[in-house]
Amino acid sequence: MAKPLTDQEKRRQISVRDIAGLGDVAEIKTNFNRHLHFTLVKDRNVATPRDYYFALAHTVRDHLVGRWIRTQQYYYEKDPKRIHYLSLEFYMGRTLQNTMINLGLQNACDEAIYQLGLDLEELEDIEEDAGLGNGGLGRLAACFLDSMATLGLAAYGYGIRYEFGIFNQKVTNGWQVEEADDWLRYGNPWEKARPEYMLPVHFYGHVEHTAEGAKWINTQVVLAMPYDTPVPGYKNNTVNTMRLWSAKAPNDFNLEEFNVGDYIQAVLDRNLAENISRVLYPNDNFFEGKELRLKQEYFVVAATLQDIIRRFKSSKFGCRDPVRTSFETFPDKVAIQLNDTHPALAIPELMRILVDVEKLDWDKAWEITTKTCAYTNHTVLPEALERWPVTMFELLLPRHLQIIYEINQRHLDKIKEQFPGDMDRLRRMSLIEEGEPKRINMAHLCVVGSHAVNGVAQIHSDIVKSTVFKDFYDIEPEKFQNKTNGITPRRWLLLCNPGLADLITEKIGEDFTTDLFQLRNLLDFIDDEAFIRNVANVKQENKQKFAVYLENEYHVKINPESIFDIQVKRIHEYKRQLLNCLHIITFYNRIKKDPNKVFVPRTIMIGGKAAPGYHMAKLIIKLITSVGQVVNNDPVVGDRLKVIFLENYRVSLAEKVIPAADLSEQISTAGTEASGTGNMKFMLNGALTIGTMDGANVEMAEEAGEDNLFIFGMRVEDVDAMDRKGYNAKEYYDRLPELQQATDQIRSGLFSPKEPELFKDVVNMLMNHDRFKVFADYEAYIACQEKVNELYKNPKEWTKVVIRNIAASGKFSSDRTISEYAREIWGVEPSNVKIPPPNEPRISGDA
C-alpha cells in the first residue's frame, strides 16, 4: 500500500493558496528561535517537542497581536453595535492551525518549520483541545465566533474558563471510564489574563426594601477574572475577542470576625469560591439541577453584564470614565444572544442593574431588556429543559427571584386581559410551575424577556411553534424565527481536508472559502471524468491516512477499500446508536448465514461520549464494543465487516475522521434532533448521508435533492400518529425474523458470554419503554443500507452523488447563519471592510 502523502507534503506541492514569501519564512524562523530562547528559556539541545510547539504558537500569536489591538481600536472609534454571544460552552478544539489558516501563514510556517528540521503536523498534534463544551451547542458557538470575525462584526464570545473541560474518555474492558481533562497543565499560549478588568459577583445575602428602592445586601462576593482569547477572521485582519471568566476568591474571603484565629482554614476555604469555574458539567441534552451549576450560570451572566455596561458607558479608546449616562440607546448599541437557556439569568440581571442600580423605572427597563436580548432554543426534549427550584433561587439569588416574580405577574396580567377566565392557559404560560417543589421555567423566562426566539433548523423551529411554545406563538407570532445552523468552512474544509479544498480551488477559484454558495459551480464538472477521478482519489487518500492512524491507535488492520460507515456524536438514546448496532448484528448474521456470498465490505465506526451518570448510554458503549469483539475476531467474517469504537471523540479527532468518511449516520427519531451540525461537516467533506427526515437533514435533502441522500424511516407526522395510537415494539419483533434474531442474540448473551444477563436492560428498554421507537424504523433502515451497498458497487456513480452533495452544501456555512442573525435579530450589516494590517498606516479619516 503506497504511503499516503502527509498534509504538509501536499501543502508543499504548489498550492493555490498563499505562496510563502522568503521574507516571511526567514522572519518566522527568527521569531521561532527567539521564543525558544527568551520565552521558553531552552536551546535546541534540551528543547522537547512540546517546547517547539509553544515556540511556534507564540510566533503565530505575535502575528495576531497587532491586528487584535487595531481591531479593538477600530471598534472604539467607529462605535458600532456590539454583539455579545453568551454561552456556557465554547468547544474550540485546537487553535494553532486555524490561526495560521485565517492569517494566511500556513505555508510560510510549514516551510520555516521544515527548514528547522521539524515536522509541523507533529507539533500541531501536541496542542491540547480546548474542550469547553459537550457537543453541538458548544461547537456551534465556536463556529459562530469564526464567522462573526470573518463577517467583520464587532462581536464578543462570553463564557467560563473551565479549569477542566469535557472529560477524556478511556475505554477499559469495553466500558467508558472518565478521566479529568487537565487541559491547562502546560499553560495556554492563546489566552491573555486581564486582571485589570476583574469584577465582583454576588451570591446569597438578602434584600432590603428602602425608600431608594431594593438593596441586595450581606452577599458573598466572588471575583471574576477575565481571560481573553483572540478570534481571527479569515484574511480580513479582524481579530475579535472571546472573554472567559475564571472565579477568584477575594483576599478577605472567610476572614470575617467569626473566623478569627483560623486563618489557615480560611485560606483553604478559598477553594469553595474558586470551584465555580473548576469543571464543565458533562451533560448533553439533560438538565441536572445542581446548585454549583446555577452558580456557574449566574457567574458568567453577572460578570458579562457589568463588562457590557462598562463598555457601553465608556466612550473613546483607552478611556474608562463613564460618558454615556442615558440607557435610551442601549438596545441600539448592544445585542445579547442567549445560547439556550443556560445564560437566561441575563434577563433578570439586566433588569436588576437598570432598576436597582441605574434607577430606571420598570417599564423603561423592561423595554430595554427585551429589545436587547434574543434567545436560541436548542432542544425540545423535556428532560433537557431547565427548571430550577424556587427554594434554590431564594437562597442563592433572592433579588432575582423577586424580579422573576414581578416579570411573571406582569406577564400573566397581560394574558388575563387577552384570555379572561382561561386559568389553564395561565398555568401553562406561567414562568413559575406550581408543584412540589415550585420551579422556574427558564425557557418561558427567555421567551417572555426576548424580542426574538429562534430554533436551529426549519423543522425544529416549526415544532417549537406548534408544541413547546405554542401558547406564546399564538400571542406573538412575529417573535419566532428560524436560523438553520451552519459550520465554518475554514476549520471544516480548508483545515481538515486540504486535498479536497485544493481540488475545489483548482476548479472554481478560492472565493468559496467566504461564500460557500459558490460550491454550486462544481455542478459544471459533474461529468468531467478527471474531476470525478480526482474527488475519488482525495477520498481514498484520506481513508488511507485514517487507516494508518487507526492501526497505530487501535492496532486494528482495516480494509481501506471498504465503506467507511461512521456515526460520531454524543451517545444518547434519541440519536439511536442502537439502531446502528442492530444493523451491524444483522449484517454479521447475513455473512454467517451465507459465508460464500459476495458482500460489500464495511468498516463501521461509532464514537462519542456518554454523560457519566447516564447508565443506558454507558451500556450502549459496552454493547458496541462487545459486538465488535465478536465480529472482529470471527474468521468467517474476515475483512468484510469490522466494528470500531472511536475512543475519546473530540474536535481534533473529528478533523481526522470526517474527511475519511464514505457514509454519515444521522438516524435520530424524526422530531428529536434539533438540527445536527456533524451532518453538515460530513456532507461538505464528501460523505453521503443515511438519515431520517430530522433536523437539518431535511434541508440537506432539499438542497441536494432527496435522491442524493439515503433517506428512510418515519417522518414527524408518522411519529406523532404512532404516539397517539401507541407504539408496540413486539409487533415488529414478531414480524421481522432478522430483528428477532438480533434482539435474542443480545438478550441471550452471545455478545457477553461471561455475563449473559449484561444487556437485559437494553433489550427490556427496546421491547417495553423505548421512547425513540428503534424497532419501528429497523426494516426501512436495513433496506436503505442495501441501497447504500448497491450504489457503492458503482464507484463512478457514487462519486457523482458525492459531488452533488458537496455542491449543495453552501447553505450550511455558519457565515450564512450569522448573516441572518445579524440582519434579522441583531439589526447589523455584515461588513467586508478589511482593517489595514499593523504594518500599514491606518485609513485616513479613521482617526
C-alpha positions in Angstrom: 0.0 0.0 0.0 1.6 3.3 -1.1 2.3 5.5 1.9 -0.2 8.5 1.6 1.3 12.0 1.3 1.1 13.8 4.6 -0.9 17.1 4.6 2.3 19.1 4.7 3.8 17.3 1.8 0.6 18.1 -0.1 0.9 21.7 1.0 4.4 21.9 -0.1 3.4 21.0 -3.6 2.2 24.0 -5.5 -0.9 25.1 -3.7 -3.2 27.8 -5.0 -3.3 29.4 -1.5 -0.7 31.8 0.0 2.6 31.0 -1.6 5.1 31.6 1.2 7.4 34.6 0.6 11.1 34.1 1.5 11.0 37.0 3.9 8.0 35.6 5.8 9.8 32.2 6.2 13.0 33.9 7.5 11.1 36.1 9.9 9.2 33.1 11.2 12.4 31.1 11.8 13.9 34.1 13.6 10.9 34.6 15.8 10.7 30.9 16.5 14.3 30.8 17.7 13.7 34.0 19.7 10.7 32.5 21.6 12.6 29.2 22.1 15.3 31.2 23.8 13.6 34.1 25.6 10.0 32.7 26.2 10.8 29.1 26.8 14.4 29.5 28.0 15.6 26.5 26.1 18.1 25.8 23.4 17.9 23.2 20.6 19.9 20.7 22.7 17.4 20.4 25.5 14.1 21.5 23.9 11.3 18.9 23.8 8.7 18.6 21.0 6.3 20.5 23.4 8.8 23.4 23.6 8.8 23.5 19.8 5.0 23.6 19.7 5.0 26.5 22.2 7.7 28.4 20.3 5.6 28.1 17.1 2.4 29.0 19.0 4.0 32.2 20.4 5.4 33.1 16.9 2.0 32.8 15.3 0.3 34.6 18.2 2.7 37.5 17.6 1.0 38.0 14.2 -2.4 38.2 15.9 -1.5 40.9 18.5 -1.2 44.0 16.3 -4.4 43.0 14.4 -6.2 42.4 17.7 -5.3 45.7 19.2 -6.1 47.5 16.0 -9.5 45.8 15.6 -10.4 46.9 19.1 -9.3 50.5 18.4 -11.3 50.4 15.3 -14.4 49.4 17.2 -13.9 52.2 19.8 -13.6 54.8 17.1 -16.5 53.5 14.9 -18.7 52.7 17.9 -20.7 50.0 16.0 -23.5 48.0 17.7 -21.7 45.2 19.5 -22.9 41.6 19.6 -22.4 39.6 22.8 -22.8 35.8 22.4 -23.4 34.3 25.8 -22.8 30.6 26.1 -21.8 28.2 28.9 -19.9 26.3 26.3 -17.3 27.1 23.7 -16.0 23.8 22.1 -12.9 25.4 20.4 -10.6 22.4 19.8 -7.1 23.4 18.8 -6.1 26.9 17.8 -2.7 26.8 16.1 -3.6 25.5 12.6 -6.8 27.5 12.5 -4.9 30.7 13.3 -2.3 30.0 10.6 -5.0 29.5 8.0 -7.0 32.6 8.9 -3.9 34.7 8.9 -2.6 33.2 5.6 0.5 32.0 7.3 0.2 28.2 6.9 2.6 27.7 4.0 5.2 30.1 5.5 5.1 28.3 8.8 5.2 25.0 7.1 8.4 25.9 5.1 10.0 27.5 8.2 9.4 24.5 10.4 10.6 22.2 7.6 13.8 24.2 7.3 14.3 24.0 11.0 14.3 20.2 10.7 10.9 19.7 12.4 7.5 18.3 11.4 4.6 20.7 11.5 1.9 18.0 11.8 3.8 16.5 14.8 3.8 19.9 16.5 0.2 20.5 15.8 -0.7 17.2 17.4 0.9 18.3 20.7 -1.7 21.0 21.3 -4.4 20.2 23.8 -8.0 20.6 22.6 -9.9 23.4 24.4 -12.7 21.1 25.3 -15.0 23.6 26.9 -18.2 22.1 25.5 -20.2 18.9 25.3 -21.2 18.7 21.7 -23.3 20.5 19.2 -24.2 23.6 21.2 -20.6 24.3 22.3 -19.1 23.6 18.8 -21.8 25.8 17.2 -20.7 28.7 19.4 -17.1 28.2 18.2 -18.1 28.2 14.5 -20.2 31.3 15.2 -17.2 33.2 16.6 -15.2 32.3 13.5 -18.0 33.6 11.2 -18.6 36.7 13.2 -15.0 37.7 12.9 -14.9 36.8 9.2 -18.0 38.9 8.6 -16.4 41.9 10.4 -19.0 42.0 13.2 -18.0 43.7 16.5 -18.7 40.5 18.4 -17.6 39.0 21.7 -18.0 35.5 23.0 -18.6 35.3 26.7 -18.3 32.1 28.8 -16.5 30.4 31.6 -12.8 29.4 31.6 -13.3 25.9 33.0 -10.1 24.5 34.6 -11.3 21.0 33.5 -13.2 20.7 30.2 -15.2 17.7 28.9 -13.6 14.5 30.4 -11.2 12.4 28.5 -12.9 9.1 27.6 -10.9 5.9 28.1 -12.5 2.6 27.1 -11.5 -0.2 29.5 -12.9 -3.7 29.0 -15.4 -2.2 26.7 -16.7 0.3 29.3 -16.3 4.1 29.3 -14.1 5.4 32.1 -13.8 9.2 32.6 -10.5 11.0 33.2 -10.2 14.7 34.2 -9.2 16.9 31.3 -6.3 18.9 32.7 -6.0 21.0 29.5 -4.2 23.9 31.2 -1.4 21.7 32.7 1.3 23.1 30.4 -0.3 26.6 30.1 -2.3 28.1 27.3 -0.3 30.3 24.9 -3.5 31.7 23.3 -5.0 33.4 26.3 -4.2 36.7 28.0 -5.3 37.2 31.6 -6.8 40.7 32.2 -6.7 41.2 36.0 -7.4 45.0 35.5 -10.9 44.1 34.4 -11.6 41.8 37.3 -15.2 42.2 38.6 -17.2 41.2 41.7 -20.1 38.8 41.5 -22.6 38.5 44.4 -24.4 35.4 45.9 -26.7 34.7 48.8 -27.5 37.6 51.2 -31.0 39.2 51.5 -33.0 42.0 50.1 -33.9 45.2 51.9 -36.6 47.5 50.6 -35.7 51.1 51.2 -37.0 54.5 50.1 -34.4 54.5 47.4 -35.5 51.1 46.2 -34.4 47.5 46.7 -30.9 46.8 48.1 -29.3 43.3 47.9 -27.1 43.2 51.0 -24.9 40.9 53.1 -23.8 39.0 50.0 -20.8 36.7 49.5 -18.5 38.0 46.8 -16.6 36.0 44.2 -14.3 37.8 41.8 -14.5 37.1 38.0 -11.1 37.3 36.3 -11.3 37.6 32.5 -9.0 35.7 30.2 -9.1 36.9 26.6 -8.5 34.7 23.5 -8.1 36.2 20.1 -10.6 35.1 17.4 -9.2 35.9 13.9 -11.5 36.4 10.9 -10.4 34.8 7.6 -7.8 37.0 5.9 -9.6 40.3 6.8 -7.3 41.5 9.6 -10.2 41.4 12.1 -9.4 39.8 15.4 -12.4 39.6 17.9 -12.3 38.5 21.5 -13.6 35.5 23.4 -13.6 36.5 27.0 -13.8 33.6 29.5 -14.3 34.3 33.2 -12.4 32.5 36.0 -13.5 32.5 39.6 -11.1 34.0 42.2 -11.8 34.4 46.0 -11.4 38.0 47.3 -8.4 38.4 49.6 -10.7 38.9 52.7 -12.6 35.7 51.9 -13.8 34.0 55.0 -11.6 36.2 57.2 -14.5 37.8 58.9 -14.8 38.4 62.7 -16.2 34.9 63.4 -13.3 33.3 61.8 -10.6 34.9 63.9 -7.8 32.6 64.7 -8.5 30.1 61.9 -6.5 31.8 59.3 -5.2 28.6 57.7 -8.7 27.2 57.3 -10.0 30.5 55.8 -7.3 30.4 53.1 -8.0 26.8 52.3 -11.7 27.7 52.0 -10.9 30.0 49.1 -11.3 26.9 47.0 -15.0 26.9 47.7 -15.4 30.2 45.8 -13.0 29.2 43.1 -14.8 25.9 42.4 -17.3 27.9 40.3 -15.1 27.7 37.3 -13.5 24.4 38.1 -15.3 22.0 35.8 -17.7 21.8 32.8 -20.9 19.8 33.6 -20.7 16.9 31.2 -24.4 16.6 30.3 -25.7 17.0 26.8 -29.5 17.4 26.4 -30.1 16.8 30.1 -30.8 19.1 33.0 -29.2 18.4 36.3 -30.4 20.9 38.9 -27.3 21.3 40.9 -26.5 24.5 42.9 -23.0 24.7 41.5 -24.4 24.8 38.0 -26.8 27.6 38.9 -23.8 29.5 40.4 -21.9 29.0 37.1 -24.9 30.3 35.1 -25.2 33.4 37.3 -21.4 33.9 37.5 -20.9 34.2 33.7 -24.0 36.5 33.3 -23.2 38.9 36.2 -19.6 39.4 35.1 -20.6 39.8 31.4 -23.3 42.3 32.0 -21.0 44.5 34.1 -18.5 44.3 31.3 -21.0 45.2 28.6 -22.3 48.2 30.6 -18.8 49.4 31.3 -18.0 49.3 27.6 -21.3 50.9 26.7 -20.7 53.8 29.1 -17.1 54.5 28.2 -16.6 56.5 25.0 -13.4 56.5 23.0 -10.5 54.1 23.0 -8.5 53.8 26.2 -10.9 55.9 28.3 -12.6 54.2 31.2 -14.6 57.2 32.6 -18.3 56.9 32.2 -19.6 59.2 29.4 -22.9 57.8 28.3 -25.4 58.2 31.1 -28.6 57.6 29.3 -29.6 54.0 28.6 -32.1 55.1 25.9 -29.7 54.0 23.2 -28.6 50.7 24.9 -30.5 48.4 22.5 -29.1 50.3 19.5 -25.5 49.6 20.7 -25.8 46.2 22.5 -27.2 42.9 21.4 -27.2 39.9 23.7 -27.7 36.4 22.2 -28.6 33.7 24.7 -27.2 30.3 23.6 -30.0 28.1 25.0 -31.5 28.9 28.5 -28.2 28.5 30.3 -27.5 32.3 30.3 -31.2 33.1 30.9 -30.3 35.0 34.1 -29.1 37.8 31.9 -32.7 38.9 31.7 -33.4 39.4 35.4 -29.8 40.6 36.0 -30.1 43.3 33.4 -33.4 44.3 35.0 -31.7 44.4 38.4 -29.0 46.7 37.2 -31.3 49.0 35.3 -33.9 49.3 38.1 -31.9 48.9 41.4 -28.6 50.4 40.3 -29.3 52.8 37.4 -32.8 53.8 38.9 -34.8 53.4 35.7 -38.5 52.8 36.1 -39.7 49.2 35.5 -41.4 49.7 32.1 -38.4 51.6 30.6 -36.0 48.9 32.0 -38.2 46.1 30.6 -38.4 47.7 27.1 -34.6 48.0 27.1 -34.1 44.4 28.3 -36.4 42.8 25.7 -35.0 44.8 22.8 -31.5 43.8 23.8 -31.9 40.1 24.4 -32.7 37.3 22.0 -32.9 33.5 22.7 -31.9 30.5 20.7 -33.7 27.2 21.6 -31.6 24.1 21.1 -33.9 21.2 22.0 -37.5 20.1 22.6 -36.6 17.1 24.7 -38.4 17.6 28.0 -35.6 16.2 30.2 -33.3 18.9 28.8 -35.4 21.9 29.8 -34.0 23.9 32.7 -36.5 24.1 35.6 -34.8 25.5 38.8 -36.4 25.0 42.2 -37.6 28.3 43.7 -36.1 27.4 47.1 -32.6 27.3 45.5 -33.1 30.8 44.0 -34.4 32.1 47.3 -31.2 31.2 49.0 -28.7 32.0 46.2 -30.3 34.9 44.3 -33.0 36.4 46.4 -33.3 39.6 44.4 -33.5 37.8 41.1 -36.4 35.6 42.4 -38.3 38.8 43.3 -37.6 40.2 39.8 -38.8 37.0 38.2 -42.0 37.0 40.2 -42.6 40.6 39.1 -41.9 39.7 35.4 -44.3 36.8 35.8 -47.0 38.9 37.4 -47.0 41.5 34.7 -46.8 38.8 32.0 -49.8 36.9 33.4 -51.8 40.1 33.8 -51.4 40.7 30.1 -52.5 37.1 29.3 -55.6 37.6 31.6 -56.6 40.7 29.6 -56.4 38.7 26.4 -58.0 35.5 27.7 -60.2 36.3 30.6 -61.1 33.2 32.7 -58.7 30.9 30.9 -57.0 29.6 34.0 -55.4 26.6 32.3 -53.7 28.9 29.8 -52.3 31.0 32.7 -50.9 27.8 34.3 -49.3 26.7 31.0 -47.7 30.0 30.3 -46.5 30.9 33.8 -42.8 31.3 34.4 -43.4 29.5 37.7 -44.5 25.9 37.7 -46.7 25.0 40.7 -46.0 21.7 42.4 -43.6 20.3 44.9 -41.1 21.9 44.6 -42.2 25.1 42.8 -39.9 25.6 39.8 -38.8 28.4 37.5 -39.2 27.5 33.8 -36.1 29.2 32.2 -37.4 28.7 28.7 -40.5 30.7 29.5 -38.4 33.4 31.1 -36.3 33.6 27.8 -39.3 33.8 25.5 -41.0 36.5 27.6 -37.8 38.5 28.1 -36.5 38.4 24.4 -37.5 40.2 21.3 -36.6 37.2 19.1 -36.7 33.4 19.7 -35.3 31.0 17.1 -34.9 27.3 16.5 -31.9 25.9 14.7 -33.4 24.2 11.7 -36.7 24.7 9.9 -38.4 21.6 11.1 -37.2 22.3 14.7 -38.5 25.9 14.5 -41.8 24.6 13.3 -42.0 22.1 16.2 -41.1 24.8 18.7 -44.0 27.0 17.4 -46.6 24.1 17.4 -45.6 22.4 20.7 -43.3 23.7 23.4 -44.0 27.4 22.9 -47.4 27.2 21.1 -49.2 29.4 23.6 -46.5 32.1 23.2 -46.5 31.8 19.4 -50.3 32.3 19.3 -49.9 35.7 21.1 -46.7 36.9 19.5 -46.0 35.0 16.2 -43.6 37.8 15.0 -41.2 36.9 17.8 -40.4 33.4 16.4 -37.8 32.8 13.7 -35.7 30.1 12.2 -31.9 30.2 11.9 -30.7 27.0 10.4 -27.3 26.1 11.9 -24.1 26.1 9.9 -20.4 25.2 10.2 -17.3 27.2 9.5 -15.7 26.1 6.2 -12.3 27.3 7.4 -11.9 24.6 10.0 -14.3 22.0 8.4 -12.8 22.1 4.9 -9.6 24.1 4.5 -8.0 22.9 7.7 -9.2 19.3 7.9 -9.3 18.5 4.2 -6.6 20.4 2.3 -6.7 17.9 -0.6 -10.3 18.5 -1.3 -10.0 22.2 -0.7 -7.2 22.5 -3.3 -9.1 20.4 -5.8 -12.2 22.7 -5.4 -9.9 25.8 -5.7 -8.4 24.5 -8.9 -11.9 24.2 -10.5 -13.8 27.3 -9.2 -11.2 29.6 -7.6 -10.9 30.3 -3.9 -13.8 32.7 -3.2 -15.9 29.8 -1.9 -14.0 30.0 1.4 -16.0 33.0 2.4 -19.0 32.4 0.0 -19.8 28.7 0.3 -22.8 29.0 -2.1 -20.1 29.1 -4.9 -19.7 25.4 -4.5 -22.8 25.2 -6.7 -20.4 25.9 -9.6 -18.9 22.4 -9.1 -22.1 21.0 -10.9 -20.5 22.3 -14.1 -17.9 19.4 -13.7 -20.4 16.6 -12.7 -19.5 14.8 -16.0 -15.8 15.7 -16.0 -14.1 12.3 -15.9 -10.8 13.7 -14.5 -12.6 15.7 -11.8 -14.6 12.6 -10.7 -11.4 10.6 -10.5 -9.7 13.3 -8.5 -12.5 13.6 -6.0 -12.5 9.8 -5.5 -8.7 9.9 -5.2 -8.7 12.6 -2.5 -11.3 10.5 -0.5 -9.2 7.4 -0.9 -6.0 9.2 0.3 -8.0 10.5 3.4 -9.2 6.9 4.1 -5.6 5.5 3.7 -4.3 8.2 6.1 -7.1 7.5 8.7 -6.5 3.7 8.3 -2.8 4.3 9.2 -4.0 6.3 12.3 -6.3 3.6 13.4 -3.6 0.9 13.0 -1.3 3.0 15.2 -4.0 3.9 17.8 -6.1 0.7 18.0 -3.8 -1.9 16.4 -6.7 -2.9 14.1 -6.0 -3.6 10.4 -8.8 -2.3 8.3 -9.6 -2.6 4.7 -9.4 0.9 3.1 -11.5 -0.4 0.1 -14.4 -0.9 2.5 -17.2 1.6 3.1 -16.2 3.8 6.0 -19.6 4.0 7.8 -19.4 6.5 10.6 -21.6 7.6 13.4 -19.8 10.1 15.7 -21.9 12.2 18.2 -22.8 12.1 21.9 -24.2 8.7 23.0 -27.9 9.2 23.6 -31.0 7.1 23.1 -32.6 9.6 20.8 -29.6 9.5 18.5 -30.2 5.8 18.1 -26.7 4.3 18.2 -28.7 1.1 19.0 -30.3 1.2 15.5 -26.8 1.2 14.0 -25.9 -1.7 16.4 -28.9 -3.7 15.1 -27.7 -3.2 11.5 -24.2 -4.4 12.5 -25.6 -7.6 14.1 -27.9 -8.2 11.1 -25.1 -7.8 8.6 -23.0 -10.2 10.8 -25.8 -12.7 10.7 -26.1 -12.5 7.0 -22.4 -13.1 6.5 -22.6 -16.1 8.9 -25.7 -17.5 7.1 -24.1 -17.3 3.6 -20.3 -17.1 4.1 -19.6 -17.6 0.4 -21.8 -14.8 -0.9 -20.1 -11.6 -2.0 -20.8 -8.7 0.4 -19.8 -5.1 0.0 -17.2 -4.7 2.8 -17.7 -2.2 5.6 -15.8 -0.7 8.5 -18.4 0.7 10.9 -17.1 3.2 13.3 -19.0 4.6 16.2 -17.7 7.2 18.6 -18.9 9.6 21.2 -19.0 10.3 25.0 -21.8 9.3 27.4 -22.7 11.6 30.3 -21.1 9.9 33.4 -24.4 9.5 35.1 -26.3 8.1 32.1 -26.5 4.4 32.7 -28.1 3.4 29.4 -25.7 5.4 27.3 -22.8 3.7 29.0 -24.4 0.3 28.4 -24.8 1.2 24.8 -21.0 1.8 24.5 -20.4 -1.6 26.2 -22.7 -3.2 23.7 -21.0 -1.7 20.7 -17.5 -2.8 22.0 -18.8 -6.3 22.8 -20.4 -6.7 19.4 -17.1 -5.5 17.9 -15.2 -8.2 19.9 -17.3 -10.9 18.4 -17.4 -9.6 14.9 -13.7 -8.6 14.6 -12.5 -12.0 15.8 -14.7 -14.2 13.7 -12.6 -15.7 10.9 -15.6 -16.4 8.8 -16.2 -12.6 8.6 -12.6 -11.7 7.6 -12.3 -8.1 6.4 -15.8 -7.8 5.2 -17.0 -6.3 8.4 -15.1 -4.5 11.1 -16.6 -2.6 14.1 -14.5 0.0 15.8 -15.5 2.2 18.8 -13.6 5.5 18.4 -12.3 6.4 21.8 -12.4 10.0 23.2 -14.2 11.6 20.2 -13.4 15.3 20.3 -12.9 18.2 17.9 -9.3 17.2 16.9 -10.5 13.6 16.2 -13.4 14.9 14.2 -11.0 16.7 12.0 -9.3 13.4 11.2 -12.3 11.1 10.8 -14.8 13.3 8.9 -12.6 13.7 5.7 -12.2 9.9 5.6 -16.0 9.1 5.8 -18.0 7.5 3.0 -21.3 7.2 4.9 -22.6 9.6 7.6 -25.1 8.1 10.0 -27.8 10.7 11.0 -30.5 8.4 12.3 -32.3 10.1 15.2 -36.1 9.6 15.6 -37.8 12.3 13.5 -38.6 15.3 15.7 -35.8 14.8 18.2 -32.5 16.2 16.8 -33.0 20.0 16.7 -30.5 20.4 13.8 -27.3 18.5 14.0 -24.1 20.0 12.6 -21.9 16.9 12.2 -24.3 16.0 9.3 -23.2 19.2 7.5 -19.5 18.5 8.1 -19.8 15.1 6.5 -21.7 16.5 3.5 -19.1 19.2 2.9 -16.3 16.6 3.1 -17.7 14.2 0.5 -19.6 11.6 2.6 -23.1 10.5 1.7 -25.8 10.7 4.4 -28.1 7.9 5.6 -30.6 9.5 7.7 -34.2 10.3 8.8 -36.1 13.4 7.9 -35.0 15.1 11.1 -33.2 18.4 12.0 -31.1 19.8 9.2 -31.2 16.5 7.2 -34.5 17.8 5.8 -32.8 20.9 4.4 -29.8 18.9 3.2 -32.2 16.7 1.2 -33.9 19.9 -0.1 -30.6 21.4 -1.2 -29.1 18.3 -2.8 -32.3 16.6 -3.9 -33.7 13.7 -1.8 -32.4 11.2 -4.4 -28.9 12.1 -3.4 -29.3 11.2 0.2 -30.3 7.8 1.7 -33.5 8.9 3.5 -35.5 6.3 5.4 -38.0 5.9 8.2 -40.9 7.7 9.8 -41.5 11.4 9.3 -42.6 13.6 12.2 -46.2 13.1 11.3 -45.8 9.3 11.4 -44.1 9.5 14.9 -47.0 11.7 16.1 -49.5 9.3 14.8 -47.8 6.4 16.4 -47.7 8.3 19.7 -51.4 8.7 19.5 -52.0 5.0 18.6 -49.4 3.6 20.9 -46.0 2.1 19.9 -45.8 -1.6 20.3 -42.2 -2.9 19.8 -43.3 -6.5 20.0 -45.3 -6.1 16.8 -42.0 -5.6 14.9 -40.2 -8.2 16.9 -42.8 -10.8 15.9 -43.0 -9.8 12.3 -39.3 -9.4 11.4 -37.2 -12.5 11.8 -33.8 -10.8 11.4 -34.8 -8.2 14.1 -36.0 -11.0 16.4 -32.7 -12.9 15.9 -30.5 -9.9 16.6 -32.6 -9.0 19.7 -32.5 -12.6 21.0 -28.7 -12.7 20.5 -28.2 -9.6 22.6 -30.6 -10.9 25.3 -29.1 -14.4 25.4 -25.5 -13.2 25.9 -24.0 -14.1 22.6 -22.0 -10.8 22.9 -21.4 -11.2 26.6 -20.9 -14.9 27.2 -19.2 -14.3 30.6 -22.2 -12.2 31.7 -25.3 -13.4 29.8 -27.5 -11.0 31.7 -25.4 -7.9 30.9 -27.6 -6.4 28.3 -31.0 -7.3 29.7 -31.7 -3.6 30.5 -31.1 -2.7 26.8 -33.5 -5.3 25.5 -36.1 -4.6 28.1 -35.9 -0.9 27.1 -36.2 -1.7 23.4 -39.1 -4.0 24.0 -41.1 -2.2 26.6 -40.3 1.5 27.0 -38.4 2.8 24.0 -39.4 6.5 23.6 -37.4 6.6 20.4 -39.0 3.7 18.6 -35.9 1.9 17.3 -37.8 -1.2 16.1 -40.3 0.9 14.1 -37.5 2.2 11.8 -35.5 -1.0 11.7 -36.9 -2.5 8.5 -36.6 0.7 6.5 -33.1 1.3 7.8 -31.8 -2.2 6.8 -33.4 -1.8 3.3 -31.8 1.6 3.0 -28.4 0.2 3.9 -28.8 -2.2 1.0 -29.3 0.8 -1.3 -26.0 2.2 0.0 -24.3 -1.1 -0.9 -25.7 -1.1 -4.4 -24.5 2.4 -5.2 -21.1 1.8 -3.7 -20.6 -1.0 -6.2 -20.6 1.6 -8.9 -17.7 4.0 -7.8 -18.3 6.5 -10.6 -22.0 6.9 -9.8 -21.2 7.1 -6.1 -18.7 9.9 -6.7 -21.1 11.8 -8.8 -23.6 11.8 -5.9 -20.7 12.9 -3.6 -20.1 15.9 -5.9 -23.8 16.8 -6.0 -23.7 16.8 -2.2 -20.6 18.9 -1.9 -22.1 21.3 -4.5 -25.3 21.6 -2.4 -23.6 22.2 1.0 -23.2 26.0 0.5 -26.3 26.8 2.6 -24.7 25.2 5.7 -21.9 27.7 6.2 -22.1 29.4 9.5 -21.3 32.6 7.5 -24.9 32.3 6.1 -26.3 31.6 9.5 -24.6 34.5 11.2 -25.6 36.9 8.3 -29.2 36.0 9.1 -28.8 36.5 12.8 -27.1 39.9 12.1 -29.8 41.2 9.8 -32.9 39.7 11.3 -32.2 39.6 15.0 -29.3 42.0 15.9 -30.1 44.7 13.3 -26.5 45.0 12.0 -25.0 44.5 8.5 -22.0 42.2 7.9 -19.1 44.1 6.5 -16.3 43.2 4.2 -14.1 46.1 5.2 -10.5 44.9 5.6 -9.0 46.7 8.6 -5.4 47.7 7.5 -2.8 45.3 9.0 -0.5 46.6 11.7 2.4 47.3 9.3 0.3 49.7 7.2 -0.9 53.2 8.2 -4.4 53.5 9.4 -7.1 54.5 6.9 -7.2 58.3 6.7 -10.3 59.8 8.3 -10.5 56.9 10.7 -8.5 58.7 13.5 
